[in-house]
Amino acid sequence: MTKVLALAALALAWHGSATFHPVGVRVPILEFHVIGNPAPGAPNQGLFDPPPAFRAQVAWLARRGYHAVTLDAVDRSWRSDGWLTLPPKPVVLTFDDGYPEDVDFAMPILRARRWPAVLNLQVGNLAPARVRLLIGAGWEIDAHTFTHPDLTTVDAARLRREVAGSRRWIQAVFGVPVDFFAYPFGRSDPAVVAEVRRAGFLGAEGEQAGLASEADGFHLHRIEIVRADGVAGLAAKLS
């Protein structure tokens, strides 16, 4: 028992203000799309989150003690049986597809608080120079295919290219790990999950609402934030 307590004290000393979490801690993963205002007549207008709303949402999270972390950090904590610690109230901010607004609006708002985020990159959506700016700001880059198809409808060769090929491309171009995958439209089936595993990913994000846990593995839950939410909607979804 004395040895266990000593190890726990040492772990806390290493991680400063971080907090020990029990195995299986559930973490909110927020899902954003475009941080911006849609042009008149633009499709999927509900997936836009205006910059003032996003700034207010981030401020609300900070006031309530949340601290942004990467999905890699959460996974390392889960896999270490809790010895690698997280902040007391971790939250993961994910941005799907890759848009210029990720750099123009989301990055400076988060960087002001020294918060990282996760870009689920659809290859080709965002210029490599802009992706490198996000990496420099501490963002994690994960894979979201080349062409954003419903992966449950494609043949085996295309499935392999969209999953394994997108991971290899991002690793080769940016020299980053790319350990997680985000299913387009949140859709998967056993064949898709098997291909994601075969490609070497450690886990995958879906679009089922709720908190993410280690047990979810390749079906990590996320909380989607849409244009109508604002701060009140974010607060309600987190509650």
DOMI-992776 format. One line per field, with one value per residue: y, z, x of N, C-alpha, C in turn; chain. Coordinates in Angstrom, 3 decimals. Layout:
n_v = (Y	...)
n_w = (Z	...)
n_u = (X	...)
ca_v = (Y	...)
ca_w = (Z	...)
ca_u = (X	...)
c_v = (Y	...)
c_w = (Z	...)
c_u = (X	...)
mol = (A	...)
END
This chain:
n_v = (-1.207	1.232	1.602	1.920	4.326	6.018	5.940	7.087	9.684	10.507	10.492	12.572	14.688	14.816	15.703	18.110	20.192	18.276	15.657	12.548	10.029	7.522	4.214	3.997	6.475	8.792	10.975	14.107	14.542	17.018	17.826	19.759	21.581	23.825	26.809	29.576	31.827	30.921	31.366	33.004	30.690	28.547	25.047	22.760	24.506	24.360	23.233	25.152	27.145	30.195	32.488	34.331	32.869	30.510	31.488	32.329	29.872	28.486	30.140	29.715	26.988	27.153	28.752	26.994	25.169	23.328	21.866	21.804	18.919	16.623	13.886	11.854	12.226	11.569	8.878	7.809	8.100	6.432	3.953	3.660	2.791	4.863	6.047	7.906	11.167	13.369	16.689	17.995	18.307	17.166	17.922	17.209	18.873	18.503	18.945	18.503	17.506	19.875	23.136	26.503	28.247	26.940	27.604	30.407	31.302	29.374	28.413	30.767	31.529	29.317	29.092	31.317	30.473	28.476	26.010	22.832	21.130	18.838	17.958	16.349	15.300	15.563	14.563	16.897	18.889	21.062	23.283	22.106	23.890	25.322	23.302	22.688	24.972	24.562	22.240	23.328	24.856	23.033	21.230	18.045	15.774	13.815	11.139	11.353	10.241	10.411	11.292	11.464	9.456	7.460	4.914	2.401	1.711	1.330	-0.470	-3.071	-2.355	0.430	1.116	0.403	2.227	4.705	4.568	3.304	4.454	7.248	7.644	6.938	8.922	11.348	10.889	10.711	13.248	15.114	14.042	13.082	11.155	10.131	8.528	8.095	7.718	9.190	8.392	9.103	10.817	9.470	6.785	3.272	-0.224	-3.763	-4.523	-2.082	-1.221	-3.297	-2.763	-0.272	-1.000	-2.738	-0.944	0.190	2.087	3.364	3.821	5.026	7.661	8.112	9.289	9.034	10.309	11.377	10.778	9.881	6.756	4.476	1.927	2.191	2.279	1.703	3.084	5.713	7.970	11.182	14.674	16.582	19.896	22.439	25.071	26.251	25.954	27.607	28.950	28.040	25.712	24.122	23.845	22.446	20.052	19.034	18.544)
n_w = (0.000	0.808	-1.203	-3.442	-2.793	-2.798	-5.491	-6.639	-5.570	-6.788	-9.480	-9.490	-8.849	-11.151	-13.013	-12.232	-11.932	-12.794	-12.513	-10.900	-12.602	-12.432	-13.959	-17.069	-17.142	-18.337	-21.091	-22.501	-25.962	-28.181	-31.207	-33.908	-36.944	-39.267	-38.241	-38.508	-40.548	-42.608	-46.159	-47.929	-48.836	-48.702	-48.368	-45.662	-43.404	-40.700	-39.663	-39.256	-36.935	-35.563	-35.217	-32.878	-31.235	-30.903	-29.559	-27.167	-26.251	-25.750	-23.743	-21.790	-21.223	-20.115	-17.823	-16.280	-15.518	-17.362	-19.475	-22.482	-24.194	-26.204	-28.245	-28.363	-25.888	-24.099	-24.777	-24.120	-21.354	-20.706	-21.542	-19.809	-17.466	-15.896	-14.790	-16.286	-16.286	-16.577	-17.031	-14.410	-15.494	-18.349	-21.851	-25.244	-28.245	-31.381	-34.903	-37.845	-41.188	-42.258	-42.744	-43.947	-41.931	-39.593	-39.118	-39.314	-37.411	-35.274	-34.358	-33.317	-31.195	-29.498	-29.095	-27.558	-25.067	-24.741	-25.586	-27.108	-30.063	-32.147	-35.465	-37.730	-40.579	-43.832	-46.536	-48.695	-48.289	-46.909	-47.263	-47.179	-45.947	-44.206	-42.539	-41.289	-39.741	-37.807	-36.611	-35.515	-33.567	-31.713	-32.375	-32.877	-35.591	-37.295	-39.260	-41.910	-44.248	-47.916	-49.697	-48.329	-48.314	-47.648	-45.934	-45.647	-48.022	-50.053	-52.197	-51.371	-52.147	-52.467	-49.894	-48.440	-49.509	-48.776	-45.995	-44.897	-46.773	-46.493	-43.954	-44.287	-46.132	-44.688	-42.623	-44.118	-45.319	-43.215	-41.059	-38.627	-36.004	-36.438	-35.167	-34.849	-36.284	-38.053	-38.773	-41.816	-41.835	-39.548	-39.967	-39.883	-40.204	-39.467	-41.395	-42.090	-39.604	-39.166	-41.196	-40.387	-38.024	-39.129	-40.522	-38.574	-36.758	-33.465	-32.451	-33.134	-34.110	-33.833	-34.396	-32.418	-29.798	-26.645	-23.809	-24.225	-23.733	-22.650	-23.227	-25.518	-27.736	-30.979	-31.574	-30.590	-28.704	-29.477	-28.971	-30.809	-31.935	-33.038	-35.203	-33.960	-31.269	-29.472	-26.321	-24.394	-25.528	-25.741	-22.998	-22.152	-23.581	-22.500	-19.956)
n_u = (0.832	1.959	3.839	2.162	0.833	3.012	3.756	1.487	1.650	3.998	3.231	1.337	3.001	4.540	2.680	1.653	-1.049	-2.782	-5.245	-5.890	-7.620	-10.109	-10.038	-11.707	-12.936	-15.319	-15.438	-16.307	-16.590	-16.615	-18.241	-17.607	-18.267	-18.180	-16.744	-18.168	-20.169	-22.867	-23.104	-25.802	-28.259	-26.517	-25.738	-26.561	-26.771	-27.190	-24.911	-23.039	-21.271	-21.421	-18.655	-18.778	-20.510	-19.058	-16.788	-18.016	-18.952	-16.557	-15.523	-17.469	-17.056	-14.458	-14.937	-16.350	-14.540	-13.594	-11.090	-9.395	-8.218	-6.279	-7.440	-5.603	-4.287	-6.325	-6.714	-4.201	-4.281	-6.457	-5.367	-3.278	-4.305	-5.129	-2.870	-1.476	-2.302	-5.171	-6.571	-8.781	-11.431	-11.675	-12.068	-12.653	-12.211	-13.377	-13.011	-14.575	-13.750	-12.253	-11.694	-11.087	-11.857	-11.235	-8.617	-8.718	-10.600	-11.276	-8.736	-7.219	-8.938	-8.854	-6.112	-5.548	-6.197	-4.454	-5.306	-5.552	-6.836	-8.696	-8.342	-10.278	-9.388	-10.524	-8.910	-7.463	-9.278	-8.294	-5.621	-2.242	-0.374	-1.975	-2.889	-0.507	-0.162	-2.117	-1.117	1.202	0.028	-0.638	-2.601	-4.123	-4.026	-6.266	-7.785	-10.220	-11.075	-10.692	-12.717	-15.099	-17.241	-20.220	-19.131	-20.172	-21.233	-19.397	-17.039	-14.601	-11.973	-12.090	-12.867	-10.578	-8.727	-9.874	-9.774	-7.252	-5.550	-5.936	-4.936	-2.195	-1.443	-1.720	0.117	2.497	2.715	2.606	3.966	2.906	1.253	-1.520	-3.721	-6.430	-9.716	-12.433	-15.689	-17.299	-20.372	-20.895	-21.306	-20.973	-20.138	-19.678	-17.691	-16.503	-15.499	-13.675	-11.833	-10.862	-9.595	-7.659	-6.118	-4.597	-5.468	-6.171	-8.645	-12.015	-14.219	-17.682	-21.032	-22.846	-24.707	-23.433	-21.224	-17.791	-16.187	-13.618	-14.453	-15.939	-14.253	-14.026	-16.252	-16.588	-18.427	-19.856	-20.601	-22.556	-22.297	-24.323	-25.603	-27.831	-27.406	-25.737	-24.567	-26.377	-27.446	-25.145	-24.531	-26.804	-26.542	-24.201	-25.037)
ca_v = (0.000	2.392	1.779	2.443	5.730	6.759	6.077	8.058	11.005	10.833	10.811	13.908	15.651	14.949	16.313	19.394	20.342	17.203	14.903	11.121	9.588	6.076	3.571	4.073	7.803	9.213	12.301	14.683	14.896	17.914	17.737	20.979	21.545	25.098	27.956	30.698	32.117	30.409	32.278	32.769	29.540	27.480	23.827	22.343	25.703	24.015	22.776	26.316	27.717	31.534	32.747	34.836	31.774	29.600	32.156	32.284	28.486	28.185	30.867	29.008	25.775	27.529	29.218	25.850	24.304	22.404	22.157	21.008	17.976	15.883	12.512	11.045	12.326	10.772	7.467	7.403	7.972	5.192	2.766	3.564	2.479	6.072	6.628	9.144	11.930	14.389	17.760	17.563	18.221	17.195	17.959	17.148	19.641	17.971	19.717	17.564	17.838	20.793	24.352	27.652	28.860	26.290	28.397	31.833	31.611	28.438	28.330	31.858	31.517	28.269	29.363	32.319	29.737	27.384	24.777	22.120	20.588	17.708	18.112	15.133	15.879	14.985	14.939	17.784	19.965	22.189	23.343	21.614	24.964	25.654	22.192	22.828	26.003	23.927	21.365	24.204	25.358	21.922	20.410	16.663	15.544	12.458	10.881	11.408	9.769	11.305	11.840	11.531	8.649	6.529	3.780	1.137	1.494	1.246	-1.798	-3.314	-1.606	1.844	1.209	0.369	3.489	5.807	4.418	3.160	5.397	8.606	7.663	6.961	10.209	12.376	10.592	11.011	14.680	15.945	13.403	12.980	9.758	9.802	7.314	7.970	7.859	9.655	7.855	10.070	10.714	8.612	5.472	2.157	-1.570	-4.609	-4.495	-0.788	-1.247	-4.209	-2.072	0.761	-1.718	-3.258	0.190	0.541	3.102	2.949	4.005	5.784	8.500	8.086	10.466	8.715	11.317	10.925	10.878	8.804	5.951	3.528	0.745	2.451	1.879	2.123	3.760	6.762	8.895	12.602	15.612	17.491	21.285	22.981	26.522	26.705	25.628	28.677	28.499	27.298	24.383	23.401	23.513	21.410	18.788	18.524	18.155)
ca_w = (0.000	0.862	-2.531	-4.320	-2.463	-3.241	-6.944	-6.931	-5.264	-7.815	-10.705	-9.339	-8.907	-12.551	-13.857	-11.704	-11.525	-13.327	-11.519	-11.162	-12.996	-12.421	-15.255	-17.671	-17.048	-19.542	-21.495	-23.604	-27.222	-28.903	-32.664	-34.648	-38.377	-39.727	-37.332	-39.415	-40.929	-43.962	-47.199	-48.235	-49.687	-48.528	-47.807	-44.304	-42.611	-39.292	-39.242	-39.022	-35.588	-35.744	-34.337	-31.538	-30.452	-30.534	-28.518	-25.929	-25.791	-25.169	-22.472	-20.842	-20.804	-19.237	-16.539	-15.519	-15.142	-18.414	-20.119	-23.703	-24.381	-27.452	-28.138	-28.027	-24.448	-23.432	-25.023	-23.320	-19.970	-20.623	-21.705	-18.691	-16.257	-15.100	-14.231	-17.025	-15.807	-17.374	-16.184	-13.654	-16.354	-19.732	-22.962	-26.548	-29.284	-32.706	-36.049	-38.955	-42.608	-42.515	-43.409	-43.629	-40.670	-38.476	-38.896	-39.197	-36.236	-34.148	-33.833	-32.405	-29.982	-28.623	-28.760	-26.492	-23.798	-24.842	-25.732	-28.380	-30.614	-33.059	-36.813	-38.486	-41.898	-45.133	-47.304	-49.810	-47.914	-46.332	-47.792	-46.217	-45.152	-43.119	-41.582	-40.496	-38.734	-36.726	-35.903	-34.728	-32.432	-30.792	-32.781	-33.326	-36.901	-37.495	-40.632	-42.187	-45.640	-49.026	-50.420	-47.422	-48.704	-46.674	-46.108	-45.664	-49.381	-51.046	-52.307	-50.476	-52.572	-52.122	-48.432	-47.993	-49.880	-47.979	-44.578	-44.734	-47.648	-45.933	-42.820	-44.802	-46.768	-43.655	-41.957	-45.010	-45.613	-42.022	-40.075	-37.344	-35.798	-37.026	-34.462	-34.769	-37.525	-37.887	-39.826	-42.480	-41.454	-38.376	-40.373	-39.926	-40.038	-39.094	-42.390	-41.962	-38.364	-39.366	-42.023	-39.545	-37.152	-39.957	-40.919	-37.460	-35.865	-32.084	-32.152	-34.160	-33.620	-34.546	-34.128	-31.400	-28.748	-25.309	-23.404	-24.734	-22.726	-23.179	-23.708	-26.839	-28.703	-32.366	-31.686	-29.584	-28.763	-29.535	-28.768	-31.964	-31.682	-34.275	-35.251	-33.054	-29.869	-28.623	-25.012	-23.697	-26.104	-25.309	-21.585	-22.029	-24.091	-21.555	-18.694)
ca_u = (0.000	2.851	4.427	1.120	0.634	4.186	3.666	0.438	2.178	4.976	2.500	0.770	4.097	4.942	1.664	1.219	-2.434	-3.606	-5.984	-5.995	-8.947	-10.246	-10.132	-13.029	-13.518	-16.022	-14.968	-17.068	-15.932	-17.506	-18.100	-17.903	-17.996	-17.623	-16.856	-18.379	-21.543	-23.106	-23.587	-27.215	-28.525	-25.525	-26.314	-26.174	-26.524	-27.193	-23.590	-22.197	-21.303	-20.850	-17.505	-19.115	-21.084	-17.966	-15.991	-18.792	-18.985	-15.244	-15.444	-18.341	-16.339	-13.351	-15.466	-16.840	-13.433	-13.169	-9.811	-9.313	-7.118	-6.390	-7.924	-4.425	-4.045	-7.365	-6.440	-3.039	-4.730	-7.236	-4.518	-2.336	-5.081	-5.304	-1.646	-1.226	-3.445	-5.831	-7.103	-9.963	-12.611	-11.184	-13.003	-11.986	-12.897	-13.051	-13.492	-14.616	-13.557	-11.153	-12.152	-10.226	-12.287	-10.539	-7.406	-9.019	-11.415	-11.159	-7.371	-6.828	-9.758	-8.342	-4.712	-5.522	-6.299	-3.486	-6.077	-5.433	-8.066	-8.493	-8.873	-10.543	-9.125	-10.822	-7.723	-7.740	-10.193	-7.572	-4.258	-1.244	0.229	-2.902	-2.859	0.728	-0.402	-2.861	-0.178	2.057	-0.748	-0.897	-3.734	-3.955	-4.616	-6.750	-8.216	-11.656	-11.138	-10.369	-13.872	-16.244	-18.396	-20.775	-18.221	-20.913	-21.765	-18.321	-16.437	-13.468	-10.786	-12.262	-12.862	-9.183	-8.084	-10.423	-9.396	-5.801	-4.860	-5.960	-3.990	-0.819	-1.191	-1.520	1.393	3.614	2.813	2.759	4.832	2.207	0.839	-2.835	-4.138	-7.887	-10.472	-13.809	-16.535	-18.177	-21.783	-21.000	-21.804	-20.035	-20.671	-18.539	-16.615	-15.821	-14.724	-12.543	-10.839	-10.244	-8.646	-6.570	-5.277	-3.720	-6.026	-6.404	-10.058	-12.729	-15.320	-18.941	-21.865	-23.837	-24.594	-23.088	-19.834	-16.950	-15.507	-12.639	-15.164	-16.523	-13.240	-14.181	-17.546	-16.537	-19.556	-19.535	-21.698	-22.515	-22.685	-24.882	-25.780	-28.886	-27.103	-25.215	-24.074	-27.428	-27.526	-23.953	-24.699	-27.836	-26.024	-23.197	-25.668)
c_v = (1.262	2.682	2.383	3.922	6.574	6.976	7.099	9.477	11.452	11.226	12.204	14.979	15.891	15.805	17.565	19.377	19.244	16.367	13.441	10.781	8.079	5.523	3.707	5.423	8.190	10.677	12.847	15.002	15.747	17.843	19.040	20.742	22.877	26.168	29.199	30.893	31.650	31.518	32.001	31.599	28.411	26.238	23.598	23.526	25.420	23.592	23.921	26.781	29.098	31.791	33.340	33.756	30.818	30.211	32.094	30.863	28.088	28.889	30.189	27.743	26.119	27.970	28.053	24.791	23.287	22.835	21.228	20.146	17.307	14.499	11.566	11.058	11.508	9.290	6.978	7.227	6.693	3.973	2.604	3.197	3.679	6.688	7.862	9.999	12.961	15.535	17.296	17.416	18.284	17.277	17.948	17.925	19.119	18.809	18.816	18.244	18.688	21.964	25.496	28.297	28.191	27.088	29.848	32.187	30.683	28.459	29.504	31.893	30.486	28.553	30.393	31.670	28.582	26.037	24.141	21.695	19.439	18.048	16.727	15.522	15.009	15.481	15.770	18.939	21.225	22.149	22.876	22.706	25.349	24.539	22.301	23.928	25.420	23.004	22.189	24.770	24.239	21.033	18.998	16.512	14.071	12.351	10.827	11.117	10.811	12.021	11.842	10.715	7.974	5.224	2.441	0.801	1.284	-0.157	-1.879	-2.494	-0.132	2.041	1.259	1.690	4.631	5.756	4.393	4.184	6.805	8.706	7.771	8.314	11.281	12.145	11.009	12.509	15.491	15.321	13.324	11.583	9.333	8.493	7.109	8.295	8.370	9.155	8.975	9.779	9.848	7.181	4.437	0.854	-2.468	-4.585	-3.200	-0.773	-2.147	-3.546	-0.983	0.121	-2.170	-2.146	0.674	1.638	2.515	3.063	4.835	6.493	8.322	9.369	10.118	9.660	10.690	11.125	9.667	8.062	4.993	2.322	0.936	2.098	2.467	2.690	4.873	7.737	10.338	13.423	16.654	18.868	21.903	24.461	27.028	26.581	26.849	28.094	27.639	25.873	23.523	22.939	22.384	20.057	18.184	18.048	16.763)
c_w = (0.000	-0.499	-3.503	-4.076	-2.942	-4.751	-7.343	-6.681	-6.320	-9.121	-10.642	-9.409	-10.344	-13.338	-13.252	-11.260	-12.069	-12.197	-11.900	-11.518	-12.920	-13.826	-15.782	-17.547	-18.391	-19.829	-22.596	-24.794	-27.995	-30.398	-33.309	-36.139	-38.800	-38.655	-38.215	-39.669	-42.359	-44.918	-47.452	-49.190	-49.564	-47.951	-46.375	-43.381	-41.114	-38.771	-39.045	-37.571	-35.688	-34.781	-32.985	-30.638	-29.997	-29.432	-27.168	-25.368	-25.136	-23.820	-21.402	-20.325	-19.808	-17.867	-15.663	-15.292	-16.174	-18.972	-21.320	-23.722	-25.737	-27.193	-27.828	-26.521	-23.665	-23.576	-24.206	-21.857	-19.781	-20.628	-20.571	-17.388	-15.323	-14.571	-15.002	-16.862	-16.812	-16.461	-15.467	-14.503	-17.815	-20.731	-24.250	-27.553	-30.640	-33.785	-37.275	-40.296	-42.858	-43.352	-43.078	-42.302	-39.447	-38.094	-38.584	-37.891	-35.052	-33.531	-32.920	-31.120	-28.997	-28.186	-27.645	-25.114	-23.719	-24.866	-27.088	-28.875	-31.537	-34.399	-37.418	-39.958	-43.030	-46.066	-48.514	-49.469	-47.455	-46.820	-46.749	-45.362	-43.987	-42.081	-40.702	-39.453	-37.540	-35.914	-35.007	-33.505	-31.477	-31.166	-33.169	-34.671	-37.027	-38.871	-40.759	-43.667	-46.647	-49.559	-49.605	-47.902	-47.480	-46.856	-46.125	-47.068	-50.429	-51.090	-51.473	-50.848	-52.215	-50.618	-47.902	-48.316	-48.994	-46.537	-44.426	-45.572	-47.087	-44.744	-43.310	-45.414	-45.724	-42.933	-42.825	-45.196	-44.371	-40.934	-38.683	-37.215	-36.500	-36.437	-34.414	-36.099	-37.183	-39.064	-40.498	-42.165	-40.213	-38.694	-40.449	-39.852	-39.717	-40.093	-42.307	-40.714	-38.516	-40.192	-41.234	-38.589	-37.949	-40.352	-39.790	-36.549	-34.474	-31.687	-33.241	-33.540	-34.506	-34.293	-33.178	-30.226	-27.413	-25.012	-23.910	-23.580	-23.415	-23.792	-25.102	-27.969	-30.089	-32.651	-30.635	-29.772	-28.850	-29.321	-29.881	-31.567	-33.004	-34.103	-34.214	-31.581	-29.028	-27.315	-24.315	-24.218	-25.723	-23.871	-21.404	-22.491	-23.163	-20.254	-18.794)
c_u = (0.870	3.460	3.417	0.899	1.803	4.161	2.613	0.913	3.178	4.290	1.900	1.845	4.528	3.959	1.047	-0.220	-3.339	-4.182	-6.025	-7.437	-9.015	-10.324	-11.555	-13.684	-14.146	-15.698	-15.878	-16.164	-16.925	-17.202	-18.563	-17.662	-17.378	-17.836	-16.955	-19.857	-21.776	-23.514	-25.063	-27.382	-27.525	-26.190	-25.837	-25.904	-26.516	-25.842	-22.598	-22.374	-20.658	-19.693	-17.865	-19.715	-19.989	-17.108	-16.709	-18.862	-17.663	-15.085	-16.299	-17.665	-15.233	-13.852	-15.929	-15.778	-13.006	-11.820	-9.680	-8.059	-7.306	-6.965	-6.772	-4.165	-5.067	-7.068	-5.248	-3.421	-5.541	-6.325	-3.507	-3.028	-5.158	-4.036	-1.189	-2.467	-3.938	-6.232	-8.374	-11.221	-12.153	-12.322	-12.185	-12.828	-12.451	-13.707	-13.422	-14.368	-12.322	-11.608	-11.194	-10.578	-11.668	-9.291	-7.753	-9.728	-11.152	-9.766	-7.008	-7.653	-9.226	-6.905	-4.597	-5.618	-5.300	-4.200	-5.792	-6.807	-7.689	-9.132	-9.038	-10.527	-9.636	-9.726	-8.133	-8.652	-9.470	-6.129	-3.254	-0.617	-0.672	-2.960	-1.624	0.599	-1.147	-1.952	0.737	1.367	-1.157	-2.058	-3.289	-4.649	-4.990	-7.398	-9.735	-11.905	-10.642	-11.606	-15.157	-17.453	-19.012	-20.011	-18.940	-21.415	-20.674	-17.742	-15.160	-12.245	-10.919	-12.260	-11.433	-8.480	-8.563	-9.932	-7.877	-5.042	-4.837	-5.011	-2.547	-0.483	-0.898	-0.202	2.571	3.806	3.162	3.631	4.220	1.605	-0.456	-3.365	-5.646	-8.530	-11.865	-14.634	-17.346	-19.647	-21.996	-21.360	-20.685	-20.813	-19.477	-17.388	-15.818	-14.952	-13.505	-11.451	-10.132	-9.233	-7.421	-5.608	-4.373	-4.226	-6.262	-7.871	-10.690	-13.922	-16.543	-19.710	-23.009	-23.631	-24.260	-21.627	-19.059	-16.299	-14.547	-13.332	-15.735	-15.564	-13.409	-15.576	-17.607	-17.687	-19.055	-20.801	-21.616	-23.038	-23.111	-25.205	-26.790	-28.522	-26.731	-24.698	-25.119	-27.545	-26.336	-24.093	-25.710	-27.302	-24.982	-23.829	-26.293)
mol = (A	A	A	A	A	A	A	A	A	A	A	A	A	A	A	A	A	A	A	A	A	A	A	A	A	A	A	A	A	A	A	A	A	A	A	A	A	A	A	A	A	A	A	A	A	A	A	A	A	A	A	A	A	A	A	A	A	A	A	A	A	A	A	A	A	A	A	A	A	A	A	A	A	A	A	A	A	A	A	A	A	A	A	A	A	A	A	A	A	A	A	A	A	A	A	A	A	A	A	A	A	A	A	A	A	A	A	A	A	A	A	A	A	A	A	A	A	A	A	A	A	A	A	A	A	A	A	A	A	A	A	A	A	A	A	A	A	A	A	A	A	A	A	A	A	A	A	A	A	A	A	A	A	A	A	A	A	A	A	A	A	A	A	A	A	A	A	A	A	A	A	A	A	A	A	A	A	A	A	A	A	A	A	A	A	A	A	A	A	A	A	A	A	A	A	A	A	A	A	A	A	A	A	A	A	A	A	A	A	A	A	A	A	A	A	A	A	A	A	A	A	A	A	A	A	A	A	A	A	A	A	A	A	A	A	A	A	A	A)
END
